[in-house]
Amino acid sequence: MLLAMLFTLLLFDEGAEQPPYYVVLTNKKIMKVMAPPQFQGKLATVTLLDGKVTSLPVRMIDQAETEKYNQRVAEKMERERLAAEARAEEEAKVKARREALRKKKQESLRNVELREFDELPKYERPDNTVAKPPETESKPAGDPMVKNFTSDDPVFVSQETIRPYDDHIEVICKVKVQAVNGAGNIKVKLKVRYDKEAGDEIEQAVEGNLAYNGEAVITFRLDKTDTIVDTFYTVSADIVP
């Protein structure tokens, strides 16, 4: 009964507004709760991410490793916050430079001296009589279908969008990292089962590493128009220790 309760504690709500607190157990499993546990004698009381309160024996909690783990998480989140602020500042500078260049270009265009039409050089090519046909673009053949997924895995596919076109199908996957120190060498293999045609199996990789809570988007192009019955994903990655 106690083990079943502990496995239930490992489930969490991704939509929680505040970051979770991590409790490291003596069996090396990790619980995600709302706040540090309250110790009362031989029992520790914890509040789950859904607001429910439960208790477990103090001897099952590795208190020293719990403190170290949460310190590492806090430092990681602070580094990511500072990095995000630096990126935002750099993007603002780039935007300002682009705006300055745009205004400078507009000002230079105002100063261009226009000539009369009869002063422009003439160009004639008798053989240029065939109009170039317009390039065709693929058109959507239906509404996109979106699915969201949750998982306790360190790296997983969190969202799938299937977009049918008149000559192909796009499967857009969002990959999310839950490993505290991030992950790299992420590869996603997609298996597709169609209604009538033979299935497909495609693999793509995510460029670079992703930090904790980082996300990446992968687009698979399927050169078929048959109805997709099922999709299956296999994700492999190197977890940063």
N, C-alpha and C positions, 0 to 999 in steps of 0.2 A: 504493500500500500504506500509506504514511504517513498520507494523508488518511483512509482507511478506519479506521485505528487511532484517529485523533483523534475521529471521529464516534462510535466505540464508547465513548470516554472520557466523552462527554457523558451517557450513561445513568447513572442512579444509583439506589440503593435507598432508598426513602422511609422504610424502617424502621430506618435507621442511628441508633444511640443518640446519637452525638456530632454536633454540627453540622458540615457539610462545610467544607473550605477551598477557596476559589475561586482558580483560576489564570487570569489574563487573557492571552490569546494576542495576538500582534501583528496577527492578522487580525480582532481584536475578538470572537472566540468565547471562551466561558468554560467552563472545565473544573471539575468538582466532584470533589475528592479528599479523602482522610482527613486530610492534614497538609501543611504547606509542603513544596515540592520540595527535594530535596538536590542541590546543584550540584557536579558533578565534571568539571572541564575544560569541554569543549564540550557535555556532556550533562547533563540534569537528570532525576533519578529521582523518580517520583511513585508513591504508593500509592493505588490506586483504592478506591472505597467497598466493593467486594466482597473487598478484601484483596489483590488481585493487584498486582504491582509492574511498572512499565513505564518506559521512558525516551523522551525526545524532545530535539531540539536546543535549547540554551539560547537561541539567536537567535530562536526562535519564541515566547518568553515575554516579555511586557511587564512587567518586574519592578516598575517604579515604579507602574504602574496596578494591578498585583496587590496591592501593599501598601495603596494607597488604597482599593481596592474592599473588601478584608477589614476595614479599619478602619471603613468605613461600615457594613458588616454587623454588626460587633461593637457599634458605638454604637446601631444600630437594635435589636438584640436586648436590649441593656441597658435602653433606653427601654421596650421592651415588658415586660421583667421588672419594672421599677419600677411601670409602669402596672398590671400584674397584681396586684402586692402592694397597691397603693392600692385597687384594686377589691375585693380580698379583705377588706381592713380596713374599707372602707365597708359591704360586705355583712354583716360581723360586727356592725357598729354597728346596721345596720337590723334584723338579727335580734334583737339585744338589746332594741332599742326595741319591736319587736313582742311579744317575750316579756313585757316589762314591762307593755304595754297589755293583753295577754291575762290576766295575773295580776290587774291592776287591775279588769278586767271581771268576772272570776270572784269577786273579793272583793265587788264591788258587787252581784252576783247573790245572794250569801249574805245580804246585808242587806235584800233585798226582803221586805216584809211581805205574806204571802199572806192572802187573804180567803176566807171560806166560799163555796161554790158559789152559794148563794142570794143572795149579795150582788152577784154579777156582773150587769151589764145584759143584758137579753134582746134578742135580735134575731131577727125572723121575716120571711121573704119568701115568700109563698105561691107566686109564679110561678117560684121557683128550684127546680124539680123535675127538670131535665134534667142528668144527669151529664156533665161535660166528657170527651170521649174522650181517652185517653192519647196523648201525642205518640210517634210512631214514630221509631226510630233505624235508620240503615243498619247491616246486620250483615255481618261479613266473609264472603266467599264462597270463601275458600281461603287457603293460606299465602302470606305475602309472599315475593317473589323479590328477592334482593339481588345486585347486581353491583358490584365495585370496579374502578376504572380508575387507571392511572398515565399521566403525560405530562410532557414537557419544556416544555410551554407555560406562560407566566406565569400564566394563569388557565384552569382546566379543571374539568370535572365529574368528581369523584373517586369518587362512589358513587351508585348508582341503586337505589331500592327501589320495587317495584310491588306495591300492595296492592289486590286485587280485593274489591269489595263487591257486595251483591245488586242495587244499582241504579246503581253508578258504579265508576270505577277511580281510584285515587290513585297518581301517580308522584312520589315524593319524591327530590329531587336534592340532593346535597351538593356545593357549589362551593368549590374551594380556590385560594388565591393563592400563587404561588411567586415573584412579582416582589419584589425586595429591598426596594423602597420602598413596596410595596403597590399597590392598584388601586382605581379607583372607576368609577361609571357602568356597573356590570356587568349585562349582560343575557344571559339564557339562552333560546334558542329550541328548543322541543321539537317534533319531527316524529314522528308515530306511524303505523305501518302495522298494520292489523287483519287478521284472518283473512278476514272476510266484509264488514264495513262499510267505509265510506269513511274515509280517514285524517284525522287532525287535525294542526293546526299552531298552537301556542300559544307566546307569549313572555311572560316575566316578568322583573322587574328586582330586583336586590339593593339594599336600602336602605343608603345611606351608603357609606363606603370600608371596605376590608378591608386589614389590615396583612399583612406577610410571614408565611406559614404560617397566615393567617386562613382561617376557613371560615364558610359560610352555608348555610342549608337553604331550598330552594324546593319548594313543594308544588303540583303541577298536578292539577286535578280534571277527569277525563274522564267526561262523562255518557253513557257507553256501557258495555256488559257483554260485548262480544265479546272474543275472545282477542287479546292483543297479539302480533304477529309480530316487529316490529323497532321500535327507538327510535333516533332520531338527534338529536344536540345541536349547536347552533352557539352559541359563547360570544363576546361582544364586550365590551371593557372599555377604560378609559383607564388606561394604566400610569403611575404616579407617577414622574417622573424623579428 
